[in-house]
Amino acid sequence: MTDVFRAKAIFGLMVVFFGLLADVAQAVPPCRYTVETIIGPPCGPNDNAHIRVRAINEAGHVVGAYECPGGQPRPFRWSPAGGFEALPLPPGYPNGEAMDIADDGVILGTTAPVTSPSTGYLWDGQSFQVFGTLPGGNFSDAAAMNNNHVATGFWGHSGTGPGRVAFRWDGTMQDLTPDLVPGQSRAYDISENGLITGYMGASAFPPNYRAFIWNKGQVTDLGLRLPGALASESRAVTNKGEACGIWHQKTDSAPGYRVRGFHWDGKVMTDLFSGLNPGAIALDMNASNQIIGHFLGPFPQGGPPVVWDDHRPYPLQSLMDTALPLSLQAVLAINGPGQIACNGFVYPAGPDVGVLLTPIWPAAGDTNCDEVVNVDDLLGVINHWADDGGREDMNDDGVVNALDLIDVIVNWG
């Protein structure tokens, strides 16, 4: 067998082998993001309403609240096709915000506790279902909803207590207290298959609560699994029972702890890398384990928004494909396709705007996002050989190896 024939045979086998992997889902980090801004309605001749986004569905429809200076928050919905749309409130409630949106367009909202105690509600485009509260309570706050229109959040009594305790709502409100560790609790998210996550057992300062995942009455206590942990709270959960959130690490300086982000894979809790920043907050994740949040600056100032992919942080500000003088202030939600709903500010004078980031994914084999597959990508894989993920892990199997080298070779040119 000649060297040329042998090389062709090996290359042919590599092509066939790679073809067998063609159906493997890929979730490498995006090269950059396109940017759409969500502008609030006019408040006067020289001002627009300030926007706060809350959630995004799989179609890229965003919900949240808008507010004019000196006014009260009101709910809105935004879609790429329809643009900004002010939403109604339940009769008798002058303020509120949209907290979540199902893929069929049903809205989960919460009235704002400005003139009266708050309550969660559902709006299907025709009528409202107002949650109210449980016996002994005077308010409820809705946090999240799945596509079965099952919602979660917290309820309580602002005067006599309980201060806040988690609930599940499917037409009637269910108190989750009997299933949780005693103390205050709060639910932040619910998955499509009904898993609920948040924190439980809050009773002291510094924080001493613990993250949980609730599943039909059975509770997984995520506990204090990282070194020096005082508390943990989970902010998002997937159908697989993976979660992300915040943990508090004990320190000797005021206020006695620092805040860091975590990822829970169902068995192991991992501290999310924050580099030289004092800490981080993880707020949402999708089924591809892309986690969004932000670094923390010197306490209590915030820091730059990031997306973690394979636990590696990528600052979102530098990945925006826009000429606008736009500063990302916070990231709030990510959907399955990787679109991210954010709050932003347009310099120099505003207003506060909503921002929808849509990922531009690298072409197959293009590890450095220069839109051509060549020796630079080959060297990229070699230089990151055996790394546990990153841009060079083209098939997203958690390790940079021969399969990623094959991806570059097959897509050469």
Beta strands, then each sheet from edge to edge (+ up, - down):
strand 1: 32-38
strand 2: 42-44
strand 3: 47-48
strand 4: 50-56
strand 5: 62-67
strand 6: 74-79
strand 7: 83-86
strand 8: 97-101
strand 9: 107-110
strand 10: 120-123
strand 11: 128-130
strand 12: 139-145
strand 13: 151-156
strand 14: 165-169
strand 15: 173-175
strand 16: 184-190
strand 17: 196-202
strand 18: 210-215
strand 19: 218-221
strand 20: 229-237
strand 21: 243-250
strand 22: 257-264
strand 23: 269-271
strand 24: 279-285
strand 25: 291-296
strand 26: 302-309
strand 27: 312-315
strand 28: 320-321
strand 29: 326-334
strand 30: 340-346
strand 31: 352-360
sheet 1: 28+ 1+ 31- 30+ 29-
sheet 2: 2+ 3-
sheet 3: 4+ 5- 6+ 7-
sheet 4: 8+ 9- 10+ 11-
sheet 5: 12+ 13- 14+ 15-
sheet 6: 16+ 17- 18+ 19-
sheet 7: 20+ 21- 22+ 23-
sheet 8: 24+ 25- 26+ 27-
end
